[in-house]
Amino acid sequence: MRAPTPARIAGIYRYPVKGLSPEQLGRAALKPGETLTADRRYAIENGPSGFDPAAPNWLPKPHFLMLMRDEWLAGLRTRFDDASNVLSIDHGGRIVAEGDLGTAEGRQAIETFFATTFAGQIKGPPKVLTSPGHSFSDVARKVVSIINLASVRAVETMVGAPVDPLRFRANLYVEGWPAWHEFDLLDRTLAIGEARIKVVKRIVRCAAVNVDPDTAARDLAIPQALMRRLGHADCGIYAEVIAGGIIGAGETIAAEQAELL
């Protein structure tokens, strides 16, 4: 009998600014207890949130610009340069804002763009937020998010339409698992080369996944379809890095054998 093809990492993505566009990576460094480098390092406050950079606490996403409410964000194409901390925003095929997020002047340039271009679509003064070591994740722990591409294809069957996997804004996209197999991996350790990640939580989907990442149209009802068909709105898993290593697209990802008690 032919052995099944091992699951592999089909794509690696990070999101330097919460709610803004993804950046595809060929390789990424995983460090214990950390996110991918610069993943959700920044967020744009949508009116005063009470976030204190000197004593950062996790805040729920409605405090920030985010796709669950602000689908127009998907119409922006952004790029973040690690070496210079410069964020560039492309809108309509041209660079409309650019700033070094490590400086007050650079952050102000980005804030001014949002305040003037989207004045009628934001609640209050936009402010770029960051704090060393803090991640503006949807959950209070530092995690790597994983989407099973077979599960995305199952969602396509549910909604009767193509579904771009980038709607799910994952860090790792996996090919080779059966649909929904990721839910069987809760509390299991996954190996990717020398790196080890432990699956800690299923991801409950919100209205952000209804937004097409290319057109910025809110054109599907994915959480509702999941609820009707499966009785829950979960798709994807969160994992915590427990052993570091460099991972790359195309590498095998495999669950380690559970220890016998």
Backbone torsions as a table, in degrees:
resi	resn	phi	psi	omega
1	MET	NA	134.9	-177.2
2	ARG	-72.5	133.5	179.9
3	ALA	-70.4	144.1	178.8
4	PRO	-65.4	149.4	177.0
5	THR	-67.6	131.2	179.7
6	PRO	-63.0	148.1	174.8
7	ALA	-68.8	149.7	-178.3
8	ARG	-140.4	161.3	175.7
9	ILE	-79.3	113.2	-178.4
10	ALA	-88.3	-21.5	-179.6
11	GLY	-166.1	147.3	178.7
12	ILE	-125.9	129.9	-177.8
13	TYR	-137.8	151.5	172.1
14	ARG	-132.4	164.7	-176.7
15	TYR	-134.3	85.3	-174.6
16	PRO	-57.2	-35.8	178.4
17	VAL	-117.7	122.9	-178.2
18	LYS	-53.9	129.8	176.9
19	GLY	89.9	-16.9	-178.8
20	LEU	-95.6	-179.1	-166.5
21	SER	-70.9	155.9	-179.3
22	PRO	-78.2	160.8	171.3
23	GLU	-123.0	125.0	179.3
24	GLN	-81.6	138.0	179.9
25	LEU	-119.6	141.2	173.3
26	GLY	-78.6	-35.8	179.0
27	ARG	-140.9	157.9	179.3
28	ALA	-151.2	147.3	176.2
29	ALA	-93.5	127.4	173.3
30	LEU	-103.2	130.8	179.1
31	LYS	-123.6	140.1	-176.9
32	PRO	-53.6	131.4	176.9
33	GLY	74.0	11.4	-176.4
34	GLU	-124.1	163.7	171.9
35	THR	-83.7	178.8	165.9
36	LEU	-58.4	152.1	-178.5
37	THR	-53.0	123.4	175.7
38	ALA	68.6	10.9	179.3
39	ASP	-70.5	122.3	-178.2
40	ARG	54.0	35.0	178.2
41	ARG	-67.6	-29.7	-177.0
42	TYR	-122.8	155.7	170.7
43	ALA	-142.4	158.4	178.2
44	ILE	-111.7	110.9	-178.8
45	GLU	-63.6	134.5	179.8
46	ASN	-106.7	74.4	-171.1
47	GLY	87.7	162.6	-174.4
48	PRO	-56.0	130.2	-177.5
49	SER	-114.5	-17.6	-174.3
50	GLY	86.1	4.7	179.4
51	PHE	-65.9	130.9	-179.7
52	ASP	-113.9	108.1	-178.7
53	PRO	-59.2	-25.4	179.7
54	ALA	-78.4	-22.3	178.5
55	ALA	-142.0	70.8	-171.4
56	PRO	-69.7	128.6	172.8
57	ASN	-118.9	149.6	177.4
58	TRP	-64.2	137.6	176.0
59	LEU	-127.7	145.6	177.5
60	PRO	-66.5	154.6	-170.2
61	LYS	-64.2	-23.6	177.8
62	PRO	-59.5	-14.7	176.1
63	HIS	-72.2	-14.1	-172.0
64	PHE	-122.4	164.6	168.3
65	LEU	-65.5	130.6	-175.9
66	MET	-161.8	156.4	-171.2
67	LEU	-70.3	-22.5	179.4
68	MET	-56.5	-35.1	-179.3
69	ARG	-113.2	-35.3	-169.3
70	ASP	-109.3	71.2	-175.2
71	GLU	-62.5	-22.5	179.7
72	TRP	-62.8	-18.2	176.2
73	LEU	-59.4	-30.0	-178.0
74	ALA	-67.7	-14.0	177.1
75	GLY	-81.0	-3.9	179.2
76	LEU	-99.6	142.9	173.6
77	ARG	-115.2	123.1	-174.4
78	THR	-122.3	155.7	176.1
79	ARG	-140.6	133.7	179.0
80	PHE	-117.7	129.0	179.4
81	ASP	-101.7	118.9	-176.4
82	ASP	-63.0	-39.7	-174.4
83	ALA	-67.4	-38.3	-175.3
84	SER	-104.9	-9.8	-174.3
85	ASN	63.7	18.9	-177.3
86	VAL	-87.1	127.7	172.7
87	LEU	-102.1	128.7	176.2
88	SER	-113.9	136.8	180.0
89	ILE	-118.5	122.7	176.6
90	ASP	-103.4	126.8	178.4
91	HIS	-134.0	117.8	-179.1
92	GLY	70.0	25.6	176.0
93	GLY	89.5	8.8	176.4
94	ARG	-141.0	153.8	178.2
95	ILE	-72.8	118.3	-176.5
96	VAL	-108.6	-14.6	177.6
97	ALA	-157.8	146.7	-179.4
98	GLU	-155.1	137.3	179.2
99	GLY	-165.5	147.9	174.5
100	ASP	-78.5	109.7	-176.0
101	LEU	-71.3	-5.5	175.0
102	GLY	-86.0	-3.6	-179.5
103	THR	-124.7	154.0	178.2
104	ALA	-63.0	-38.1	-179.3
105	GLU	-66.2	-41.6	179.7
106	GLY	-66.1	-42.5	178.7
107	ARG	-64.3	-38.7	-179.9
108	GLN	-63.4	-35.9	178.2
109	ALA	-61.0	-40.8	178.6
110	ILE	-70.2	-42.9	-180.0
111	GLU	-61.5	-41.4	179.7
112	THR	-62.8	-39.4	177.8
113	PHE	-58.4	-49.6	-178.7
114	PHE	-67.8	-39.0	-178.1
115	ALA	-65.2	-34.6	-176.8
116	THR	-91.4	-41.2	-175.9
117	THR	-75.5	-33.8	-175.2
118	PHE	-122.2	36.4	-174.8
119	ALA	-56.2	-36.2	-177.9
120	GLY	-85.6	0.2	-174.4
121	GLN	-118.7	3.5	177.5
122	ILE	-120.0	155.2	-174.6
123	LYS	-79.3	-36.7	-174.6
124	GLY	-155.2	-173.6	-177.8
125	PRO	-57.5	123.4	176.6
126	PRO	-72.9	142.3	179.8
127	LYS	-143.3	128.5	177.6
128	VAL	-75.6	123.7	-178.1
129	LEU	-112.1	144.2	172.6
130	THR	-161.4	158.9	174.6
131	SER	-156.1	134.0	-175.8
132	PRO	-52.6	125.5	177.1
133	GLY	83.7	-4.6	-177.4
134	HIS	-92.2	144.0	175.0
135	SER	-121.8	130.1	179.5
136	PHE	-87.5	56.3	-179.5
137	SER	-75.8	163.7	174.7
138	ASP	-72.1	-13.2	177.0
139	VAL	-123.4	160.5	-170.8
140	ALA	-77.5	-8.6	179.9
141	ARG	-105.7	161.0	178.6
142	LYS	-85.5	118.6	-170.5
143	VAL	-136.6	166.3	168.9
144	VAL	-113.6	128.8	-178.6
145	SER	-97.5	144.1	-173.1
146	ILE	-131.4	133.4	174.9
147	ILE	-120.5	132.8	175.8
148	ASN	-88.5	117.6	-175.9
149	LEU	-65.0	-26.9	175.6
150	ALA	-67.1	-33.9	176.4
151	SER	-67.9	-35.8	175.6
152	VAL	-62.1	-40.7	178.0
153	ARG	-65.7	-33.2	175.3
154	ALA	-66.4	-37.3	176.8
155	VAL	-64.4	-38.4	177.4
156	GLU	-57.3	-40.4	178.2
157	THR	-64.6	-39.5	-179.4
158	MET	-64.4	-42.6	-174.4
159	VAL	-94.0	-9.6	178.1
160	GLY	67.7	33.6	-178.3
161	ALA	-157.2	156.4	174.4
162	PRO	-61.6	143.7	179.5
163	VAL	-128.0	112.5	176.7
164	ASP	-67.5	122.2	179.7
165	PRO	-56.0	-25.2	-179.1
166	LEU	-67.5	-12.6	172.7
167	ARG	-56.8	-28.9	-173.2
168	PHE	-88.9	-4.8	170.3
169	ARG	50.3	46.9	-179.3
170	ALA	-87.1	162.8	171.2
171	ASN	-83.9	-41.8	-178.7
172	LEU	-123.8	131.9	173.0
173	TYR	-110.4	129.4	-172.2
174	VAL	-114.7	132.3	174.6
175	GLU	-113.6	136.0	175.6
176	GLY	120.3	-15.4	173.8
177	TRP	-85.1	147.6	169.6
178	PRO	-64.5	158.9	178.3
179	ALA	-56.3	133.3	176.2
180	TRP	69.5	7.3	176.9
181	HIS	-60.6	-28.1	-178.0
182	GLU	-57.6	-29.3	-179.4
183	PHE	-69.9	-23.4	177.2
184	ASP	-76.7	-7.3	-175.3
185	LEU	-96.8	4.4	179.9
186	LEU	-56.1	130.7	-178.5
187	ASP	72.7	4.8	177.0
188	ARG	-91.8	155.8	176.1
189	THR	-98.9	131.2	179.0
190	LEU	-107.7	138.4	179.6
191	ALA	-106.2	131.0	172.3
192	ILE	-131.0	98.2	-172.5
193	GLY	60.0	-128.6	178.9
194	GLU	-82.0	-16.2	-177.3
195	ALA	-76.6	149.8	175.7
196	ARG	-133.1	131.4	177.3
197	ILE	-127.5	142.4	-179.2
198	LYS	-109.7	125.9	-179.6
199	VAL	-73.0	125.4	-172.2
200	VAL	-119.7	-17.6	-172.9
201	LYS	-164.5	145.2	168.4
202	ARG	-79.8	152.1	-178.8
203	ILE	-99.2	120.6	174.8
204	VAL	-85.9	124.2	-174.8
205	ARG	-85.3	144.6	177.2
206	CYS	-114.6	-172.9	-175.8
207	ALA	-67.4	-10.1	177.8
208	ALA	-57.9	-34.9	-176.9
209	VAL	-72.4	-9.9	177.3
210	ASN	-79.2	-8.0	-176.0
211	VAL	-93.6	126.3	176.6
212	ASP	-71.0	123.0	-176.4
213	PRO	-69.9	-13.7	178.1
214	ASP	-93.8	-44.1	-173.7
215	THR	-97.8	-15.4	-175.0
216	ALA	67.0	16.0	177.8
217	ALA	-86.8	139.3	173.8
218	ARG	-90.6	91.0	-165.4
219	ASP	-119.3	0.5	178.1
220	LEU	-132.3	169.8	177.7
221	ALA	-131.9	68.9	-171.9
222	ILE	-69.5	-48.5	179.2
223	PRO	-58.1	-37.6	179.2
224	GLN	-65.9	-39.7	178.5
225	ALA	-64.9	-41.2	177.5
226	LEU	-61.8	-42.6	179.8
227	MET	-62.6	-43.3	-178.8
228	ARG	-64.4	-42.3	-173.4
229	ARG	-88.2	-35.0	-172.4
230	LEU	-116.6	-12.8	-179.6
231	GLY	82.4	9.9	175.7
232	HIS	-153.5	168.8	180.0
233	ALA	-112.1	30.1	-175.0
234	ASP	-90.3	138.7	172.1
235	CYS	-157.5	112.1	-178.1
236	GLY	105.2	169.8	-177.6
237	ILE	-139.1	153.8	170.9
238	TYR	-103.3	143.6	176.3
239	ALA	-135.4	148.5	175.4
240	GLU	-103.7	138.9	178.7
241	VAL	-76.8	123.7	179.4
242	ILE	-113.3	-16.1	173.7
243	ALA	-146.2	131.7	-172.1
244	GLY	-80.9	168.4	177.4
245	GLY	167.3	167.0	175.6
246	ILE	-93.6	127.4	178.5
247	ILE	-114.7	155.1	-179.5
248	GLY	-140.1	155.0	175.2
249	ALA	-58.9	138.5	-178.8
250	GLY	95.7	-13.6	-178.4
251	GLU	-74.6	152.6	178.0
252	THR	-72.3	141.7	171.9
253	ILE	-123.8	127.2	-173.6
254	ALA	-142.9	141.0	176.0
255	ALA	-75.6	131.9	176.5
256	GLU	-76.1	153.9	178.9
257	GLN	-63.6	134.4	176.7
258	ALA	-68.7	142.4	179.3
259	GLU	-71.4	139.4	177.8
260	LEU	-80.7	134.4	178.8
261	LEU	-85.3	NA	NA
